[in-house]
Amino acid sequence: MRWPAVKSGGLGVVAMTYVAVDYLRILSPTWHERLQPVLWTLLALVAVTRIPFYRHWSAEFRAAISFLASMIFMLSALLFEACTVRFVTVVLGLNWHNGRPPLPDTGQWLLLALNEKLPEAVVEILRAHIIGLHHYLMLFIMLAFSVLFESVKAPGLGLGARYMFTMAVGRLLRAITFASTILPSARPWCASSRYSIPGHPHRWAQKYYVPYASDANAIRQVIEWDIAYVDTVNYTADYRPDWGSMSFLIDFLRPNTSEGSSWYSLLKKAGGGCNDLVYSGHMFVAVLTAMAWMEAYGGFSSVLIWLLVMHSAQREVRERHHYSVDCVVAIYVGILLWKMTGFIWSAKGGTGDSRLTKLGKIQGRLLQAAKDSDMDEVRELLKDVELGNQESPKQGPSKVMWLFASGTIFFSLTIVILAFTWTSDG
């Protein structure tokens, strides 16, 4: 039994239905509590019922190694980013955060000016919390699962591997970027309301930054001499817990007595930090989802997702989670990185390219059969080319493939639940 491919916009309708149902959390929390579990249960059941009819498990099996490797790479990148976020938040101390005004942002000025010019209804739409980080992750997961309906080119694990690999590269570049120059938050109260960090700067900052931070003559002199000439022997000491082999992290994470004795629990509290982190991580995820959707599925739903990305960008600036530059950079970095990782998975080529390769291999035999007027041989060779690009519908999946399929679905659904739980607060 072969189910018809769902390529008539069904995936786009499901995606927009998901976003609309989740927005009921604001419009009508009661209906949201009723409809959201029904929607997710229905989607899960429909996906599970497609498993016996999916014809590309061998392709998924071949993509499993790159999928797992990309996941490990991404988790490592996120760990590095969490360490870096904590470092740039604590290195200058709480007093620096409290006394540092936000940077001038022309994007913020523009949005405030538009509030005065646009109709109130339009402004309220721009202010609305329509979509967040976990929505974009869920939209991508829906896109990857749609291989079960042949809406997207298989393998779905290949698409997932490309998404996570690109995410990891982008996160590493982001961490290197915002650690290079420490910028003040667009929300000056952030650090004091979220963290219990030392008020004084780290000894590195006490030696290399504080003496040359505001005095013009000191700055001129350090440029001329190219040496940290101010004597700062009497450093203000920091609390130093016993972290064993991880003690090298103390200077980077600067733990406090009230934050517990575990370095891991400290990193879990890092969150989004309280500096401006160039570029926006939320926008980077949104752009990757939009790029994946546009390449893998296309259609009018891709336009809608890009509109949601633009809505998210102006909200990031409007609510002062980021400066405008963070959103602009995230958009073009996301686009460029996605374009560069097509070697992992691509919606282009594939079947047509492999068919041409197969034809090239049998070209000699095909010409000989044609010369001999052996039409049966010609038909048999062409049939082999056609079937070589598909999994044979006559031969059912082996027990190993059934085990792999069950494990893949269970693992994927677990990731869905964890992603939804860990990112539901944005």
Secondary structure by P-SEA (a helix, b strand, c coil): ccccccccaaaaaaaaaaaaaaacccccaaaaaccaaaaaaaaaaaaaaaccccccaaaaaaaaaaaaaaaaaaaaaaaaaaaaaaaaaccccaaaaaaccccccaaaaaaaaaaacccaaaaaaaacccccaaaaaaaaaaaaacccccccccaaaaaaaaaaaaaaaaaaaaaaaaaabbbbbccccccccccccccccccccccccccccccaaaaaaaaaacccccccccccccccccccccccccccccccccccccaaaaaaacccccccccccaaaaaaaaaaaaaaaccccaaaaaaaaaaaaaaaaaaaaccccaaaaaaaaaaaaaaaaaacccccccccaaaaaaaaaaaaaaaaaaaaaacaaaaaaaaaaaaaacccccccccccaaaaaaaaaaaaaaaaaaaaaaaacccc
